[in-house]
Amino acid sequence: MSALNSAYLTPVFIRLKLSLLRNGLRQSSGRRAAYIASIVVTLLFAALQLIGLIALRGNDHADSVVVLLTAVLALGWAVMPLFFPSGDETLDPTRLVMLPLRPGPLVRALLAASLVGIGPLFTLCLTVGSAIALSHGAVALLVSVVAVPLTLLVCVALARAVAAANIRLLTSRKGRDLALLSGLVIAVGIQVVNFGAQRLGHAGGLSALDPVAGIVRWLPPASAIGAVDSASEGSYALAVGQLGLSAAALLLVLRSWQRSLTKLMTTPDGSTLAAASEPTRKESTTGFHRLLPEGRTSTVMQRSLRYVWRDPKTKAAWVTALAIGLIVPLFNALQGTGSIYFACFAAGMLGIQMYNQFGQDTSAFWMVALTISSTRDAYVELRARALALLVITLPYTALVTVLTAAVLGDWQALPEVVGLSFALLGAMLATGAVASARFPYSIPQDSAYKNVAPGQGGLAWISIFGGMISAALLCAPVIALTIWLHAANAQSALWLLLPGGTAYGLLIGWAGVRVAAPQTAGRLPEILAAVSKG
């Protein structure tokens, strides 16, 4: 069977892309409403960006802003396939392996089909606005006519090349892990942008961007937009050179994409062959496992820690908590507006992981329930889960507090803040144990972005926010003691909050587990039914 003609292949793939979009919208009215809402929001945001970029026209630092914006846009296109692999069904070229297609025509057809969608439209609006902001004169306008589509093509081709090069990863469990971490990337990005914006306000405004922009304007595809500015200033040779850099980058990306397609379409997927041929390894009984207590406690702790390492949803929740717990106090300290007490935020974020302990077991909780025949068994189960959390949370909470104190230079307050953090952590372990027994809910495993089964949203809100409020109330004695010592100017006695807060946290955590144990033992059928709905 001969290869399909390239002249007919491109229209076929464009119609295929439109059919995928149309059929996806026909699946449900909710999906159709969400898609229409996303289009409206994207177009409004793109229109505002376009107006803002046009308003920069004539500004002395417009070139720096526009060039850096283009670079960030290209970076977003490059990493998008890694964190949103299911956002476009046509990102997986392995679905076309059985068709008689040559890599060259296939690349051109997929590139044309990739220009259909919300993302390319948004990119086009920003690129047009960037060109308008920088173009002055007929020559610059002609350069813009070339620079705008060239920038768009580089961005789209870059996303395709990255997806093709990593498609084996993106369709594996590790790829699903990356998708789950997309929210973390967005949260970190927001903090970085906020930090950068505040730094610009202290560093002389937009002029602080000029040195970086001077380098970025020679990096594709930002160099294509930089060519518009060079042409406006009469540097036509520089403009041609910058356009040439972006054109060369486009050719290199397309060539890399074609090589990846050739490899994917001619090489069998042997990702599981090595794993299948390896002999089964016995579980290691050395190292960290030897330090754990014997009996049920050791088994439950190992199981909980394996959830953190292997289960995508649990891993995503932990990584997000660890990152946000560090970012919030540290970034506020770096901005000069923070306090060392913000380090307690890390204990709060990590303590939330104790809530809904049985939800992470899903329907497999029945195996756990079979091993619980008394209140003592339930107590040991909950205690072991809390100890597994403490293995990570205690040293990490102390580390965040030390780093925050180092940035602020407030070493004197370190002991009291560590004591407060440990007390808060113990209180959250206590309320988390009770919430796990009283308000369990299911965590869907077939969706990367849903963490609560339909109909159980109220349980999740009650469990988390009710528990957090209760934890704050349980910490009231330590907080009141801290305020009283400061009000009494008893600076020499503040260090007592370190052992005092630690002991209080251990006591309240133990009490919470003791209270939750009989409730867990008496509600095993209800807990199993609740966590099995996903």
C-alpha positions in Angstrom: 0.0 0.0 0.0 1.6 3.3 -1.1 1.9 6.3 1.2 -0.8 8.9 1.1 -0.1 12.0 -1.0 1.1 14.9 1.1 -1.2 17.3 -0.8 -4.3 15.4 0.4 -2.9 14.5 3.9 -3.0 18.0 5.4 -6.7 18.7 4.8 -7.5 15.2 6.1 -5.7 15.9 9.4 -7.3 19.3 9.8 -10.8 17.7 9.3 -9.7 15.0 11.8 -8.8 17.6 14.4 -12.1 19.4 13.9 -14.0 16.1 14.2 -12.2 15.3 17.4 -13.2 18.6 18.9 -16.8 18.3 17.6 -17.2 14.7 18.9 -15.7 15.6 22.2 -18.3 18.4 22.7 -21.1 15.9 21.9 -20.2 13.7 24.9 -22.0 15.8 27.5 -23.6 19.2 28.0 -21.2 19.8 30.9 -18.2 19.3 28.7 -19.7 21.5 26.0 -20.4 24.3 28.6 -16.9 24.0 30.0 -15.3 24.2 26.6 -17.4 27.2 25.6 -16.6 28.9 28.9 -12.9 28.2 28.4 -13.1 29.8 24.9 -14.8 32.9 26.2 -12.3 33.3 29.1 -9.3 32.7 26.8 -10.6 35.2 24.2 -11.3 37.8 26.9 -7.8 37.3 28.4 -6.2 37.4 24.9 -8.1 40.6 24.1 -6.9 42.3 27.3 -3.3 41.2 26.6 -3.6 42.5 23.0 -4.9 45.8 24.2 -2.1 46.0 26.9 0.6 45.2 24.3 -0.8 47.8 21.9 -0.8 50.3 24.7 3.0 49.6 25.2 3.6 51.0 21.7 6.1 53.8 22.0 7.3 52.9 25.5 11.0 52.9 26.0 11.0 49.4 27.5 8.3 47.8 25.2 10.9 45.7 23.5 12.1 44.1 26.7 8.6 43.3 27.9 7.5 41.9 24.5 10.7 39.8 24.0 10.5 38.2 27.4 6.8 37.6 27.1 7.4 35.7 23.8 10.1 33.6 25.5 7.8 32.7 28.4 5.1 31.8 25.9 7.5 29.5 24.0 8.6 27.9 27.3 4.9 27.2 28.2 4.4 25.5 24.8 7.5 23.4 25.4 6.4 22.1 28.9 2.7 21.9 28.2 2.8 18.3 26.8 4.6 17.1 29.8 2.0 18.2 32.3 -1.2 18.0 30.1 -0.6 15.0 27.9 -4.4 14.3 27.6 -5.3 17.8 26.5 -5.0 16.9 22.8 -5.8 13.4 21.5 -3.6 14.1 18.4 -0.4 14.5 20.6 0.1 10.7 20.5 1.5 9.8 17.1 1.7 6.1 18.0 -2.0 5.9 17.1 -1.0 6.4 13.5 1.6 3.6 13.3 -0.6 1.2 11.3 -1.3 3.8 8.6 0.8 4.0 5.4 2.3 7.5 6.3 5.7 8.8 5.7 7.3 11.0 8.4 7.8 14.0 6.2 4.3 14.5 5.1 3.0 13.5 8.5 5.0 16.2 10.2 3.5 18.9 7.8 0.0 17.5 8.3 0.2 17.4 12.1 1.8 20.8 12.2 -1.1 22.3 10.2 -3.7 20.4 12.4 -1.9 21.7 15.5 -2.8 25.3 14.5 -6.5 24.5 15.1 -7.4 25.2 18.7 -7.6 27.7 21.6 -3.9 27.6 22.4 -2.7 28.7 18.9 -5.4 31.4 18.8 -4.3 32.8 22.1 -0.6 32.6 21.0 -1.5 34.4 17.7 -3.2 37.2 19.6 -0.2 37.8 21.8 2.2 37.6 18.9 0.2 40.1 16.8 0.0 42.4 19.8 3.8 42.1 20.3 4.5 42.9 16.7 2.2 45.9 16.8 3.9 47.2 19.9 7.3 47.2 18.2 6.7 47.9 14.6 7.4 51.4 13.3 7.7 51.9 9.6 7.0 49.9 6.4 10.0 47.7 6.7 9.2 46.7 10.3 5.6 46.0 9.2 7.0 43.6 6.5 9.2 41.9 9.0 6.2 41.5 11.3 4.3 39.7 8.5 7.1 37.1 8.6 7.8 37.2 12.4 4.3 36.5 13.6 3.6 33.2 11.8 7.2 32.1 12.3 6.9 32.6 16.1 3.6 30.7 16.1 5.0 27.8 14.1 8.1 27.5 16.4 5.9 27.4 19.5 3.5 24.8 18.1 6.3 22.7 16.5 8.2 22.8 19.8 5.2 21.4 21.7 4.8 18.6 19.1 8.5 17.7 19.2 8.6 17.5 23.0 5.4 15.3 23.0 6.8 13.0 20.3 10.2 12.7 22.1 8.5 11.8 25.4 5.4 10.0 24.3 6.5 6.7 26.0 6.9 8.6 29.2 3.6 10.5 28.8 1.6 7.3 28.3 3.1 5.6 31.3 2.4 5.9 35.0 5.2 8.4 35.4 3.5 10.5 32.8 0.3 10.5 34.8 2.4 11.6 37.8 3.6 14.6 35.8 0.0 15.5 34.9 -1.0 15.4 38.6 1.9 17.8 39.4 0.7 20.4 36.9 -1.2 22.2 39.7 2.1 22.5 41.6 3.8 23.9 38.6 1.1 26.5 38.2 1.3 27.4 41.9 5.0 27.7 41.9 4.8 29.8 38.7 2.4 32.2 40.3 4.7 32.7 43.3 7.7 33.3 41.0 5.7 35.8 38.9 4.5 37.6 42.1 8.1 37.6 43.5 9.5 38.9 40.2 6.9 41.7 39.9 7.6 42.9 43.4 11.4 42.8 42.7 10.8 44.9 39.6 9.0 47.5 41.7 12.2 47.8 44.0 14.7 47.6 41.1 13.7 50.6 39.0 10.7 49.2 37.1 10.8 47.8 33.6 14.4 49.0 33.1 15.5 46.1 35.2 14.4 43.8 32.4 16.7 45.3 29.7 19.8 43.2 30.5 18.0 39.9 30.4 16.0 40.9 27.3 19.2 41.9 25.5 20.2 38.2 25.7 16.8 36.6 25.2 16.1 38.6 22.0 18.7 36.4 20.3 17.0 33.1 21.4 14.3 31.7 19.1 11.4 32.3 18.8 11.8 35.6 20.7 14.4 36.5 18.2 11.7 36.8 15.5 9.9 39.4 17.6 13.2 41.0 18.3 13.7 41.3 14.6 10.7 43.6 14.4 12.3 46.0 16.9 15.6 45.9 15.0 13.9 46.7 11.8 12.1 49.6 13.5 15.4 51.0 14.5 16.9 50.6 11.0 19.1 47.7 11.9 18.0 45.6 8.9 21.0 43.2 9.0 20.3 42.4 12.6 16.6 41.9 11.8 17.5 39.4 9.0 19.9 37.6 11.3 17.3 37.3 14.1 14.7 36.0 11.6 17.2 33.5 10.3 17.8 32.2 13.9 14.1 31.6 14.4 13.8 30.0 10.9 16.8 27.7 11.7 15.3 26.8 15.0 12.0 25.9 13.3 13.9 23.6 10.9 15.8 22.0 13.7 12.7 21.4 15.7 10.9 19.9 12.7 13.9 17.7 12.0 14.0 16.5 15.6 10.2 15.9 15.5 10.5 13.9 12.3 13.3 11.7 13.8 11.1 11.0 16.8 8.2 10.1 14.6 10.4 7.7 12.5 11.6 6.0 15.7 8.1 5.7 17.1 6.7 4.3 13.9 9.4 1.8 13.2 10.5 0.6 16.7 8.4 -1.7 18.9 7.6 -0.5 22.3 9.9 -2.5 24.6 9.3 -0.5 27.7 7.8 -3.5 29.5 10.2 -6.2 28.1 13.0 -5.5 30.6 10.6 -5.4 33.5 9.0 -8.6 32.4 12.3 -10.4 32.0 13.7 -9.4 35.3 13.4 -11.9 38.1 11.2 -11.0 41.0 13.2 -9.3 43.7 12.7 -10.1 47.4 11.7 -7.2 49.6 14.6 -5.7 51.3 14.8 -6.0 55.0 17.8 -3.8 55.4 18.3 -0.1 55.7 15.3 2.1 56.8 12.9 -0.9 57.2 15.1 -2.3 60.0 14.6 0.9 62.0 10.9 0.5 62.1 9.1 -1.1 65.1 8.2 -4.8 64.7 4.7 -6.1 64.0 1.7 -4.3 62.6 3.3 -0.9 63.1 6.1 -1.7 60.8 3.8 -3.1 58.1 1.4 -0.2 58.2 4.2 2.4 58.1 5.9 0.7 55.1 2.5 0.6 53.3 1.9 4.3 54.0 5.3 5.3 52.9 4.9 3.2 49.7 1.7 5.1 49.0 3.6 8.3 49.2 6.2 7.0 46.7 4.1 5.0 44.3 0.5 6.2 44.3 0.1 9.1 41.9 -2.6 10.9 43.8 -0.9 10.5 47.2 2.5 11.5 45.7 0.9 14.6 44.1 -0.7 15.7 47.3 2.6 15.2 49.2 4.8 17.0 46.7 2.3 19.9 46.5 2.2 20.2 50.3 6.0 20.0 50.6 6.5 22.6 47.9 3.8 25.1 49.0 4.8 24.7 52.6 8.3 25.8 51.7 7.4 28.5 49.1 5.0 30.5 51.1 7.2 31.3 54.1 10.4 31.5 52.1 9.2 33.7 49.4 7.5 36.1 51.9 10.8 36.2 53.8 12.8 36.9 50.6 10.4 39.8 49.8 11.1 41.3 53.1 7.4 41.2 54.1 7.3 37.9 55.9 7.6 36.7 59.5 9.2 33.6 60.9 5.8 32.6 62.2 4.9 31.9 58.5 7.0 28.8 58.9 4.0 27.3 60.8 2.3 27.1 57.4 4.5 24.2 56.5 3.2 22.2 59.5 -0.4 23.0 58.5 0.1 21.9 54.8 1.8 18.6 55.9 -0.7 18.0 58.7 -3.6 17.9 56.1 -2.1 14.7 54.7 -3.5 12.9 57.8 -7.0 13.7 56.8 -8.9 11.0 54.9 -6.3 8.3 55.6 -8.6 5.5 54.4 -9.6 7.3 51.2 -6.2 6.6 49.7 -6.9 2.8 50.2 -10.0 3.1 47.9 -11.9 -0.2 47.7 -8.8 -2.1 48.8 -9.7 -0.9 52.3 -11.6 -4.2 52.8 -8.2 -5.9 53.3 -7.3 -3.4 56.0 -10.8 -3.8 57.6 -10.3 -7.6 57.8 -7.3 -7.1 60.0 -9.1 -4.8 62.5 -11.1 -6.8 65.0 -10.8 -4.6 68.1 -10.2 -1.1 69.2 -6.6 -2.0 69.9 -6.1 -3.0 66.2 -7.7 0.3 65.1 -5.4 2.2 67.5 -2.3 0.5 66.2 -3.4 1.1 62.6 -4.0 4.9 63.1 -0.9 5.3 65.2 1.3 3.7 62.6 -0.1 5.9 59.9 0.6 9.0 62.0 4.1 7.8 62.7 4.7 7.4 58.9 3.6 11.0 58.4 5.9 12.1 61.2 8.9 10.5 59.5 8.6 13.1 56.8 6.8 16.0 58.5 9.0 16.5 61.6 12.3 17.0 59.9 10.8 19.0 57.0 8.9 21.3 59.4 12.2 22.0 61.3 14.0 22.5 58.0 11.5 25.1 56.7 11.6 26.9 60.0 15.4 27.0 60.0 15.5 28.3 56.4 13.0 31.0 57.2 14.9 32.1 60.2 18.2 32.2 58.2 16.6 34.4 55.5 15.1 36.8 58.0 18.1 36.6 60.4 15.7 36.0 63.3 17.5 33.2 65.1 16.2 34.2 68.5 12.6 33.2 67.6 13.6 29.9 66.1 12.9 27.7 69.3 9.4 29.1 69.9 8.4 28.8 66.2 9.6 25.2 66.0 7.6 24.4 69.2 4.5 26.1 67.8 4.9 24.2 64.5 5.2 20.8 66.3 2.2 21.6 68.5 0.2 22.5 65.4 1.4 19.3 63.6 0.3 17.2 66.6 -3.1 18.9 66.7 -3.6 18.2 63.0 -2.7 14.6 63.4 -5.3 14.3 66.1 -8.1 16.0 64.2 -7.0 14.1 61.0 -7.4 10.7 62.8 -10.9 11.6 64.0 -11.9 13.1 60.5 -10.6 9.9 58.8 -13.0 7.9 61.0 -16.0 10.2 60.9 -15.8 11.7 57.4 -14.1 9.4 55.0 -14.6 10.0 51.2 -13.4 8.3 48.0 -10.6 9.5 45.8 -11.3 8.7 42.1 -8.4 6.9 40.5 -9.6 7.2 36.9 -9.3 11.0 36.8 -6.1 13.0 37.1 -7.9 16.2 38.3 -10.7 14.9 40.6 -9.8 14.3 44.2 -13.3 13.7 45.5 -16.0 11.3 44.2 -19.2 12.9 43.0 -21.6 13.6 45.9 -18.9 13.6 48.5 -17.7 17.2 48.2 -19.5 18.2 51.4 -17.7 15.4 53.3 -14.3 16.6 52.0 -15.0 20.2 53.1 -16.2 19.2 56.5 -13.2 16.8 57.0 -10.5 19.3 56.0 -11.8 22.7 57.0 -13.6 21.5 60.1 -10.4 19.6 61.1 -8.2 22.7 60.5 -10.4 24.9 62.7 -10.5 22.3 65.4 -6.7 21.9 65.2 -6.3 25.7 65.7 -8.5 25.5 68.7 -6.5 22.6 70.1 -3.4 24.7 69.7 -4.9 27.6 71.6 -3.0 26.9 74.9 0.4 27.0 73.2 -0.6 30.1 71.2 -1.9 31.8 74.4 1.3 30.9 76.3 3.4 32.4 73.4 1.4 35.6 73.5 1.6 35.9 77.3 5.4 35.4 77.3 5.8 38.1 74.7 3.4 40.5 76.5 5.3 39.8 79.8 8.6 40.5 78.0 9.8 37.2 79.2 12.3 36.7 76.4 14.5 34.4 78.4 11.7 31.9 78.8 10.6 31.7 75.2 12.9 28.8 74.5 10.7 26.7 76.8 8.2 26.7 74.0 10.4 24.2 72.0 10.1 21.3 74.5 6.7 22.5 75.7 5.2 22.7 72.2 6.8 19.4 71.2 5.4 17.6 74.3 2.0 19.2 73.8 1.9 18.1 70.1 2.8 14.5 71.0 0.2 14.4 73.8 -2.6 15.9 71.7 -1.7 13.7 68.7 -1.8 10.6 71.0 -5.1 11.6 72.4 -6.6 12.2 69.0 -5.6 8.7 67.9 -7.0 7.2 71.0 -10.3 9.0 70.5 -10.5 8.0 66.8 -9.6 4.3 67.4 -13.0 3.1 68.8 -14.9 5.1 66.1 -12.8 3.5 63.4 -13.4 0.0 64.8 -17.1 0.6 65.0 -17.6 2.2 61.6 -15.6 -0.2 59.3 -18.6 -1.0 57.0 -19.5 2.7 56.6 -15.8 3.6 56.0 -15.5 0.9 53.3 -18.7 2.0 51.6 -17.6 5.7 51.6 -14.1 5.1 50.2 -15.3 2.6 47.5 -17.5 5.1 45.6 -14.7 6.3 43.3 
